[in-house]
């Protein structure tokens, strides 16, 4: 934690917890929750009963826990809400992506021989924004123009500044009034549908390359993928995707000989510009045709000096725990009655949020639920998704940790060895809140991230 003065009531809470007879058990709960910033507090009991005799084999109750509650990790993926749980989610995503590239976690190692690409689908331009340009290792002027003509609002759409990587103006439009906020919001709202149509078009092109129709393609080839959405500083998403070709049985079977990396690359190049989503805002305005941007990055994933599976998995996992807050907006829902000027945001995000509210009021766009997703600037899809046969799942990885923890508790004597016949489990839980008091938050941080807290005041 940064140098700061700890409030007296927090010091008293820390001292009371440290001196308490149940401190050891409290610390064990905190460590088991991984240092979760906002743990879920539950109260209840669990009974294990022999199904044959009805005899009670084991009983767990939170009455013996510190404060009478069990503290569980919140399991959020957002790093801004809970860095500890986001770190776990990031690690799971890394393992999930990497297993689909080199095997493991139930995926055979032979999958590394299947054609595989790392593809980035970008958004089109909705107006010039401040950006960081590099060429030859040197930072270039943002938007240099020799003959700068003022826009209709009297602003010169040029910028000769060489922006730093942490410049707060990055992503801000050169003219807020010229920027197409409507198009930006609608593109975010349509991004998931664009992705679905892209994968459909990709399968059609793969079928054509193999001289098959779509129904026949399923008997020869399966397209497996994993993708993640990343927000650009201007407030629109682009998608990073791992695309892999498998045989009809998924990663356990090789694709046909004609399904090569070059064939997949050609199919992606043809499918990306071919798909679109048509949305009309008002009867007086023309129908908007939303497409992917012109920039299409396609790179093969190879182990021999090319793009490695480690770098791809790390890149995808990094953005799986981020959201629109990197644009400068909030990581919580925003309601129409809130005063956007009081949120302390940059100039650009409030315009996008307000546009979500305006578009949501249009009856024919109500199904987009843009008010509900205003804090996401219109994006409604899942951030990290995978096809059914790509690799393992987040749920299986979590279940594996639960089984490991249970076996550890059995081996250490905390839980009894239950009979071979699976006992009946009767559980009753009640939610009693979330989070920790300020003093316990500081103590939790000291226990789990190695930080040191000086109770006399400044660290």
N, C-alpha and C positions, 0 to 999 in steps of 0.2 A: 504494500500500500504506500502511497506517496506520503512524504512527511506531513503530519497533521497533528492536531491536538485532540486527544480522545476525550469525549465528554465524561464527566464524573459518573453519571449513571451507567455508562457502558463499562467503566472500570469496575464499578461495584458488581455488575452482572458477571463480568469475567471472573472476578474473585470468588463470587458465590458458586459459580460452576466449577471452578478449579478445586474449591474446598469441599464440594459436595461428595457424599459417599458413592454416588453413582456416576462420577466423572469418567471412570474407565469405560463403562458401558456406553455413555454418551459419545465419547471419543471414537469408540468402535463403530457406532452408527454413522458418525460423520465421515469416517474413513471409508466405510462400506458404500456410502452414497457418493463417494468420489469428490467430496467437497462441493456438492451442489449448492448453488447460491440461493435457490428457492425450493428447498425440499418439500415434498408432499407429506403432511402429517396425518397419519391414520391411527385409528383406535379399533381394536377388535380382538377376536380369538380364532384359532385354527385347531380343529380336532382331527386326529387320525384314528379311524375306527376299523377294527377287523371286520370285514364283510361277512365272515362265516359265523363268528361268535358274538359280534356286537361289542366286544371288549374295547375299551379306550386304550390305544397304544401310545399316544403322545398328545400332549396339549401345549399350545403356545398361546400366551396372552400378553397384551401390551401393558397390563397392570403392573408388571414387574419392570417395565422400561422406564428410563428417565422421563419424568413428566407424564407418564402413562400413555405415550404415543410412540409409534414407529415412524422414523423419518426415512422416506424413500426418495430417490433421485427423480427430478421432474422430467428428464429425458427429452428436453427440448433440443432442437437442432440449431437454434439461433444463438450465435456466439455473443450477441449483445445482451441476451437475457440470462444466460448461464454458461460461462466459458467452460466449466468442468464437463457438463453434459454434452455441450457442443464438441468438445474434444473427443469424447467417446463416440459420438455419432460420426465425426470426421474419420476416426480410425476404422469404424465399421464400414463406412463407404469406401475407404481405401482398400480394405480387404476384399470387399465385394467386387470392385472394379478390377483389381489385380487378378483375382481368381478367374474372371472371365477372359483374361489375356494369357495367363501362363498355367492355369489349373490350380487345384487345391480347393478346399471347402466343398468337396463333393464333385468338382469339375475335373475331368481327366487332363493330364499334362499335354496330351496330343492337341488340345485346343490351340496351343501356341502356333501350330502350323496352319491354322485356318486364315484366310484373307481377312485383314482387319484394318480399319481406317479410323483416324481421329478427325472429325469434321466439325467445323464451326460455321453455323448459320447466323448471319448478322441481320440487323434491321436496316431499313432504308433511311435516307436522310429526311429529317423534318425541319431542317433549317440549320444554318451555321452556328456552331457552338465553340467556346474556347476549348482548345485541345493542346496536347503536348505532342509535338512532332520531332522525331529523331531521324537523322540521316547521317550515315558514316560515323556514328558514335557521338554526334553533336546535336544539340537541341536547336531546332529551327524556329523561326517566327511562327506564331499561331496561325494567322490568316493575312499574310501580306498581299496587298493588291496595289498595283501602280496607279490605276485609275479607279479610285474608290468612289463609287456613286452612292449618295445617300439613299436609304430605303424610304418607303412611303411615310415612315414615321420620323424622318429627319436624322436617322442615325447612320453613320458610316460603318458598313459591315466589313471591317478589317481590324486586325490586331497584330501588331508587330512585336508583342511581348514574347519572350522565351519562358514559358511557364515551367515552374518546378513541379516535381511529381506530387507534392502535397499542396499545391496551390488551390485555394478554396474556390477560385473562379472556374476551374475545369468543369466542363459540362454545362456551364451557364450559357444560354443563347446570347449571341451578339446583339440581338434585338428581341426582347421578350414578346413584343406585340406581333412580330413577323413569324415567330416560331409556331409551327403547326402542333399545338398542344392536343387538339382533337385527334389528329392522326396518330400521335404518339400513344395516347391512351387506348385507342381502338386497336392499334397494332399489338400492344401488350395483351389486350383482351382476346385477340384472335390468334396469339402465338401458339397455343396448344392445338387449335384446329389446323393451323398451318403445318405444324409438325405431323399431325395424323395424316393429312393429305400428302405430305412429303413422303412418308414411309409407304403409303399406298402407291404413289407414283413410282417410288423406287422399286417396289416389288414388280410392278408392271414392266418396267424396263429390264429388270433381271430376267423375267419370264421371256421377254422378246429376245434377249441375248442368247437364251438357251433354246429358242425355238419352241417354247411352251406357252400354254395359257395359264391363267392364275391358278386354276384348280389343279392342273398338272404340276405346277411349281411346288406345291406343298409336298408332293411325293418325291421331290429331288433336292429341295433347297429350303432352308429356313433363315430368315433375316433376324439376327439377334442384336440387341442394342442396349446401351445405357446412356442416359443423357443428364445434363445438369444445366440449369438456367443461370445466367450471370447478368447482373445489371451493369450497364454502362453508366458513366457519370451523368449522361444527359437524361437518364430516366427510362430507357427502353432496354428490353432484355434481348440477349442473343443466346443461342444454345450451343453447347459443346456436347458432342455425341461420339461414343465409341460404336462403330458399326462392324459387325462380324458376320461372316457367311458360314453356316453350318449345314450338315446333311439333314435328312428328314427327321432324324431322331435327336436333333439338337447338338450340343457340344460333344456328345459321345460318338458322333458319326461325322466323317469328313464330307465336305461339299463335293459336288461333281467336278470333274477335271476342268470343265469350261468356266467354272465360277472362280476367276482369278482376281487378284487385287486390281488389275487394270480394268477388268469388266465392272467391278464395283465402283471404281473411280469414275468411269464413263457414265454409269447409271446415276451416280450422285450429281454429276455435272449437268445431266439432262433433267433430273427430277426437281432440283431446287428452284430453277427459274420457271418451271412449268405450272406450279401450284399457286393458288391465290384464294383469298376470301373477300367476298363482296359485302359491304355494309353501307347502308344509307342512314344518314343522320336525320335529315328533314326532307319533306317532299320537294322543297325548293332547291336543294343542293343535289349535284350529281352523285351517283353511287360511287363510293370509295372502293378501289381495288387494292387490297393489301397484299404485298408480296415480300419475300425475303430480300435483303439488300444485295447489292452487286458483289460485295466482298464475300467470297466463298473460299474458305481455307480447308484444303484436303491434304492430309499427310498420312502415309502408311506407318503403322506401328511395327517396328522391327527391333530385334535385339542386337543387330550387327551395325552399330554406329548410327542408326536412325533415331526416331522418336521411341524411347524405351517405355516399357509397361509401367515402370516405377514413376516416371515423370507424368505420364497420363493419369495414373491412379491418384497421385498426389494433387494434380491440378483439379481434377473433378472433385475430390474430397474437400479441397480448400473452399470451393464455391458452394458446396452442399450445405454449409453452415452460415452462409451470408444471405442477405435479402436486400430489399430496397433501401434499408437504412444507410448503405454505403453511398447512396445518391444524396443523402442529406435529409431524408424524410424520417418518419417514425417507425418503430418496430411494433406498433400496436394499432388497432383499428381507430379511425378518425370518424367522428360523426358530423353531420351537416351543421349542427348548432354550435360546434366549437369555433372559437375565434382563431383562424389560421394565422393571423398576424402575431398572436401571442405565443406561438409555439417556438419561436426563435429559429425558424428555418431560413434557408437561403431563398432568393427570389423565385427560382424556377420551380421547386417542388410544390409550393402552395398553388401555383397556377395549374399544375397537373392534377392535384387533389380536387381543386375547385371544378376542373373540367369533368372529373369523374362524377361529381355531384350533379352537374348540369346534364350530362348525358344520361344519367340514371333516371332523371325525371321524364325522359322521352319514353312513351309507352312501348314503342316497338323495340327499345333497347333494354327493357326492364329485365329480361332473362339473363343479361350479362351481370347483373347485381354489382354494378360499378361502385355504388356507395359502400357496400360491404368490403370491396377490395381497393378502396381509395388509398389506403396506406401502402398498398403494393403498386400504386400508380396504374391500376387496371389489370395487372397480370393475375390470372385466376388458376393457373396450373400448378401442379406439384413441381417442386424445384429439382428433385432428384428422382428419376424413374428408370425402370429397366423392363425389358421384355421378359416374358415368363421363363424362357429357357436360357437367359444370359448367364446367370451363375446363381449363387446362393441369395438369401434375403437378409434384410436387417433383423427380421424376427427370429430367424434361425441362429444368427450370430448371438443375439441376446439370450435365446434359450440355452445356447451352449454355455454362456457364462453362468446362468442360473444353475444348470446341472453341475458345473464345476464347483460353484460355491456350496451347493448342497453336499456334494461328495466331501468337500473339505470339512464341513461342519460335522458330518458323520464320522470322518476319520479322527477328528479332534474330540469327539465325545459330546459335542453340543446337541446333536440330534441322534436319536437311537437308530440302530439298524432295523428297519422294518422288514416284515416277512416277505417271502417271494411273491405271494399274492398281493396285488396292488391294493392298499387300504383305501377305504372311502374317506375323502377329505371333506370336512364340513367347516366352512369359513364364514365369518361374519365380520364385515369391516364397515367403519363409519369415517367419512372424511371430516376432519376437524380443523382444516386450514392449511396454509402453506407458508414457507419462509422461516427465518430465524430472527430473534431479537438482535439489535445492533451489536451488543456485547458478544453474543454467540457467533455472529457473522465474522467478527474479527478473530475470534478464537478458532473458528473453522478454517479461515484462511491460513492461520499460522500452522494448523495441523496438516493441511493438505498441499499447500504450495510452497512451503518452506519459508514464508515471510516471517519476519520477527516484529513483534509488537512490544514497544516499551510503554508500560502502563503509567509511567510518570508523565507522559505528555507527548513529546515529539519523538518520532521513531529515529 
